[in-house]
Structure formats: structure tokens, C-alpha cells
Amino acid sequence: GGNTAFTYFLNRRFFAKASFEKATRLPDETETFGDLRLVRPNPALLPEQSDNLNLTLVFRSGPFDVELSGFLRNVENIIYLPPAPFYAQYQNALKVNIRGVEGAVKVQPRPWLALDASVTFQDLRNRSLIDGYGVNSARYFGARMPNIPYFFANGGITVNRDSVLQKSAHVQFYWNASYVHGYYLYWAIDGDPALKNSIPSQFVNHLGVSVLHYKSRISLALDVNNLFNRLIYDNFKVQLPGRTYNLKLRIYQFKQ
């Protein structure tokens, strides 16, 4: 593959970026070898090949950092996980067109306070008249690809303070939240929407605090994942863990 990129500065605060790349993505270990449970191996998977175009506008002024991007992907042999009754298997789709936009905002109103948020919308459309098995699929030409999320967002707050507990201590607090809009397991154009299988919308919160004591070179961190114990999934009916607590103790050998 290869890529090229350009940046044009309109002024000190505002600039635009454009890039083009011809990329190849090899199948990863799960896509090729499965997970030894519900995903069967497929060593015959072909690499994805894509022509990618990205356009980005960036505004930076004082505590504000704002980016708005649009992207276009023409992908051949895109790797996706089609639904199956018992065991799923990653397959290649012949050709898929992807269009999308994403925005990101970072704000630091105080030296000790930072806020960030991002949102992404991606529209994946089938552009093949036959499927990966060689079967005619003209009915799904131009339809949105199933079993792939198309709208998601993230946001968070980070607080860093020195001398909260004592002069030689540094405290960091963070809160992160993520949202994934629900999407259908099968093709959206088939069946009654009220009866279709879907991966539901998910809104998950994570909370954490850490304390670093400079003199003793000891750091103690507590993280709470899925704070409100929501039902969350990464695939249809494959539930991820609920609320979890993680306590980490680190001892630094050197002052640096």
C-alpha cells in the first residue's frame, strides 16, 4: 500500500487536511482461526484492499481543539461476520462502499480539567451483485451491511490535581462514557422491523481514580467498568461482563 497527505493552513487557528491511501488489511487471528467456541476458522480469507479518501477541518484556539472529518472507502473483499444459526464464520464480501463523517472536540478550560467528545457515523453499503459464495445477491445491492454498527459516540472528563491529599501526591479522576446505536443482525431490508433480531443500543459508563505519591514512588488506581451494570454486547446474544472493579498497585523503582 501507500499514502499521501496534504495540509493547508488558512491561518494560525484553522487548517485543512486531505489524504489518500491505497491500503491492504490482512485478516487477524480471530477472523482466520476463530475463537474455538462460536466462530469457526476460515483460513481461505482474502486480505481487504481499499482506496481511502479523508478530508479534515481543524480549528485550534486557546482551550478548544475541534476536528470535523469526512471519509470515503471503496473496499474489495471486506471481512465481515455474517450471522449463522449455530457457528459463525468470517467471510469476504466482494465490494463495499463506505461513507462517513466524524467529529471530535477537546476542551481544556483549566490546566487541571479536560473534556473530550467524539461521534462517528459510517454508512456501509453492499456494491456486489453476487456474494462471497458466488450466489446471486442482487436484492441486497445498495443495502446497508448487517451486523456492523453504524453510529457510535464517546465522551469523557479528566481531572488532574496536585496537593489534594498532601503536597507530595498527585490525584487523577476520570469518567468516560460510550454509546453504540442498535443495529440489525440480518439485512435491514428483510422482514418486519418489529420482529427482527438486533444488537440493542448500549450506553456504558466507566469511572476511575488514581493517586501517585511522589516520595514513596507508589501509585494506587481504582477503576469501575460498566458503572451502572448495563447489559452490553459485542455480538448478538454474546454478553460482556457487567460491573467490574479493578485495583492496581504500582511501585516505581526510579524517581523519574
C-alpha positions as CSV (number, residue, x, y, z in Angstrom):
1,G,0.0,0.0,0.0
2,G,0.9,3.6,0.0
3,N,-0.5,7.0,1.0
4,T,0.0,10.7,0.6
5,A,-1.3,13.7,2.6
6,F,-1.5,17.5,2.3
7,T,-2.1,20.2,4.9
8,Y,-3.2,23.8,4.1
9,F,-3.1,26.5,6.8
10,L,-5.8,29.1,6.3
11,N,-4.5,30.9,9.4
12,R,-2.9,30.1,12.8
13,R,-6.1,28.6,14.1
14,F,-7.7,26.9,11.2
15,F,-6.3,24.4,8.7
16,A,-7.5,21.7,6.4
17,K,-6.0,18.2,5.8
18,A,-6.5,15.8,2.9
19,S,-5.1,12.3,2.4
20,F,-5.4,9.4,0.1
21,E,-4.2,5.8,0.6
22,K,-4.3,2.5,-1.1
23,A,-4.4,0.1,1.8
24,T,-4.3,-3.7,2.4
25,R,-5.5,-5.2,5.7
26,L,-4.6,-8.8,6.5
27,P,-7.2,-11.0,8.4
28,D,-6.4,-11.0,12.1
29,E,-6.1,-14.1,14.3
30,T,-9.8,-14.4,15.3
31,E,-11.0,-13.9,11.7
32,T,-8.6,-16.6,10.4
33,F,-8.6,-19.1,13.2
34,G,-11.9,-18.4,15.0
35,D,-12.3,-18.3,18.8
36,L,-12.5,-22.1,19.4
37,R,-16.1,-21.6,20.6
38,L,-18.7,-19.9,18.4
39,V,-16.6,-18.6,15.5
40,R,-15.3,-21.2,13.1
41,P,-11.9,-20.8,11.4
42,N,-11.6,-19.7,7.8
43,P,-8.0,-19.9,6.5
44,A,-9.2,-19.0,3.0
45,L,-10.0,-15.4,3.9
46,L,-8.5,-12.9,1.4
47,P,-7.0,-9.6,2.6
48,E,-9.1,-6.4,2.4
49,Q,-8.0,-3.9,-0.2
50,S,-9.3,-0.4,-0.2
51,D,-8.9,3.1,-1.7
52,N,-9.4,5.6,1.1
53,L,-10.0,9.4,0.9
54,N,-10.1,11.5,4.0
55,L,-10.9,15.2,4.4
56,T,-10.5,17.0,7.7
57,L,-11.0,20.5,9.0
58,V,-9.2,21.5,12.2
59,F,-9.8,24.5,14.5
60,R,-7.5,25.2,17.4
61,S,-7.8,28.2,19.6
62,G,-6.9,28.5,23.3
63,P,-8.6,25.7,25.2
64,F,-10.5,24.5,22.1
65,D,-9.5,21.8,19.7
66,V,-12.2,20.8,17.1
67,E,-11.9,18.4,14.2
68,L,-14.6,17.5,11.6
69,S,-13.7,14.8,9.1
70,G,-15.4,13.0,6.2
71,F,-14.1,9.8,4.7
72,L,-14.8,7.6,1.7
73,R,-13.7,3.9,1.4
74,N,-14.1,1.7,-1.6
75,V,-13.3,-1.8,-0.2
76,E,-12.9,-5.1,-2.0
77,N,-13.0,-8.4,-0.1
78,I,-14.1,-6.6,3.1
79,I,-14.1,-9.0,6.0
80,Y,-17.4,-9.3,8.0
81,L,-19.2,-11.8,10.2
82,P,-22.5,-12.9,8.6
83,P,-25.0,-14.4,11.1
84,A,-25.4,-18.2,11.3
85,P,-27.8,-20.4,13.4
86,F,-25.1,-22.2,15.4
87,Y,-21.5,-21.3,14.4
88,A,-20.5,-18.1,12.6
89,Q,-17.6,-17.7,10.2
90,Y,-15.9,-14.6,8.9
91,Q,-16.3,-14.1,5.1
92,N,-15.3,-11.8,2.4
93,A,-17.8,-9.5,0.7
94,L,-16.9,-8.8,-2.9
95,K,-17.2,-5.0,-2.7
96,V,-18.4,-2.5,-0.2
97,N,-18.7,1.3,-0.3
98,I,-18.2,3.2,3.0
99,R,-19.1,6.8,3.5
100,G,-18.9,8.6,6.9
101,V,-18.4,11.6,9.0
102,E,-16.9,12.0,12.4
103,G,-16.4,14.9,14.8
104,A,-14.2,15.4,17.8
105,V,-14.0,18.2,20.4
106,K,-11.4,18.7,23.1
107,V,-11.7,21.4,25.7
108,Q,-9.3,22.3,28.5
109,P,-10.9,25.3,30.4
110,R,-8.5,24.9,33.3
111,P,-5.0,23.4,33.4
112,W,-6.3,20.6,35.7
113,L,-9.6,19.9,33.8
114,A,-10.0,18.3,30.3
115,L,-13.2,17.3,28.4
116,D,-13.4,15.4,25.2
117,A,-16.2,14.0,23.0
118,S,-16.4,12.3,19.6
119,V,-19.1,11.0,17.4
120,T,-19.0,8.8,14.2
121,F,-21.5,7.9,11.6
122,Q,-20.5,5.3,8.9
123,D,-22.7,4.0,6.1
124,L,-21.6,0.7,4.7
125,R,-23.3,-0.3,1.5
126,N,-23.1,-3.5,-0.5
127,R,-21.9,-2.9,-4.1
128,S,-21.8,-6.5,-5.3
129,L,-24.4,-8.4,-7.3
130,I,-23.1,-11.7,-6.0
131,D,-21.9,-12.7,-2.5
132,G,-18.7,-14.3,-1.4
133,Y,-20.1,-17.8,-2.1
134,G,-20.8,-16.9,-5.8
135,V,-24.6,-16.7,-5.1
136,N,-26.6,-14.0,-6.8
137,S,-27.4,-11.3,-4.3
138,A,-28.7,-8.5,-6.5
139,R,-31.6,-8.0,-4.0
140,Y,-29.0,-6.6,-1.5
141,F,-27.2,-4.3,-3.9
142,G,-27.0,-0.9,-2.2
143,A,-28.3,-2.2,1.1
144,R,-26.6,-1.4,4.4
145,M,-24.3,-4.2,5.6
146,P,-25.8,-6.2,8.5
147,N,-24.2,-7.0,11.9
148,I,-21.9,-3.9,11.8
149,P,-22.6,-0.8,14.0
150,Y,-23.0,2.5,12.1
151,F,-23.4,5.1,14.8
152,F,-21.4,5.5,18.0
153,A,-20.0,8.2,20.3
154,N,-17.6,8.6,23.2
155,G,-17.0,11.3,25.8
156,G,-15.1,11.9,29.0
157,I,-13.8,14.2,31.7
158,T,-10.4,14.1,33.3
159,V,-9.3,15.9,36.4
160,N,-5.6,16.2,37.5
161,R,-4.7,17.8,40.8
162,D,-1.6,18.1,42.9
163,S,-1.6,18.6,46.6
164,V,-5.1,17.5,47.2
165,L,-4.3,15.0,49.9
166,Q,-0.8,16.2,50.6
167,K,2.0,18.2,48.8
168,S,3.8,15.1,47.5
169,A,0.7,13.4,46.0
170,H,-1.0,13.7,42.6
171,V,-4.6,12.7,42.1
172,Q,-6.3,11.9,38.8
173,F,-10.0,11.3,38.3
174,Y,-11.7,10.3,35.1
175,W,-15.1,9.5,33.8
176,N,-15.7,8.0,30.3
177,A,-18.9,7.1,28.6
178,S,-19.6,5.3,25.3
179,Y,-22.7,4.9,23.2
180,V,-23.4,2.4,20.3
181,H,-26.6,2.7,18.5
182,G,-28.5,-0.6,17.9
183,Y,-28.2,-2.4,14.6
184,Y,-29.8,-5.4,12.9
185,L,-28.3,-8.9,12.8
186,Y,-29.5,-9.6,9.3
187,W,-30.2,-7.4,6.3
188,A,-32.3,-4.4,7.3
189,I,-34.5,-4.7,4.1
190,D,-35.7,-8.2,5.0
191,G,-38.5,-8.9,7.5
192,D,-40.7,-7.0,9.9
193,P,-38.6,-4.5,11.9
194,A,-40.7,-5.2,15.0
195,L,-39.7,-8.9,14.9
196,K,-36.1,-8.7,13.6
197,N,-33.1,-9.8,15.7
198,S,-30.9,-6.9,16.7
199,I,-28.0,-5.9,18.9
200,P,-29.6,-3.3,21.1
201,S,-28.3,0.2,21.8
202,Q,-25.8,0.5,24.5
203,F,-24.7,3.3,26.8
204,V,-21.8,2.4,29.2
205,N,-20.0,4.4,31.8
206,H,-16.5,3.9,33.3
207,L,-15.2,5.7,36.4
208,G,-11.7,5.7,37.9
209,V,-9.3,7.5,40.3
210,S,-5.6,7.1,40.9
211,V,-3.2,8.5,43.5
212,L,0.5,8.9,42.9
213,H,2.8,9.5,45.9
214,Y,6.0,11.1,44.7
215,K,8.2,10.4,47.7
216,S,7.4,6.7,48.1
217,R,7.0,6.2,44.3
218,I,3.8,4.3,44.8
219,S,0.7,4.6,42.7
220,L,-2.7,3.2,43.6
221,A,-5.6,3.2,41.0
222,L,-9.2,2.1,41.3
223,D,-11.3,1.6,38.1
224,V,-15.0,0.7,37.9
225,N,-16.1,-0.5,34.5
226,N,-19.8,-0.6,33.4
227,L,-20.6,1.6,36.4
228,F,-24.4,1.1,36.2
229,N,-24.2,-2.6,35.4
230,R,-25.9,-2.4,32.0
231,L,-26.3,-5.3,29.6
232,I,-23.7,-4.9,27.0
233,Y,-22.7,-7.0,23.9
234,D,-20.1,-7.2,21.2
235,N,-22.1,-9.7,19.1
236,F,-25.7,-10.9,19.0
237,K,-26.5,-12.6,22.3
238,V,-22.8,-12.7,23.4
239,Q,-23.0,-10.7,26.6
240,L,-19.9,-9.0,28.1
241,P,-19.2,-8.8,31.8
242,G,-21.3,-6.5,34.0
243,R,-19.9,-4.1,36.6
244,T,-16.3,-4.9,37.4
245,Y,-13.8,-3.4,39.8
246,N,-10.0,-3.2,39.2
247,L,-7.4,-2.2,41.8
248,K,-3.9,-1.7,40.6
249,L,-0.8,-1.0,42.8
250,R,2.4,0.1,41.1
251,I,5.8,0.7,42.7
252,Y,8.3,2.7,40.7
253,Q,12.0,1.9,41.2
254,F,13.3,5.2,40.0
255,K,12.1,8.7,40.7
256,Q,11.9,9.6,37.0
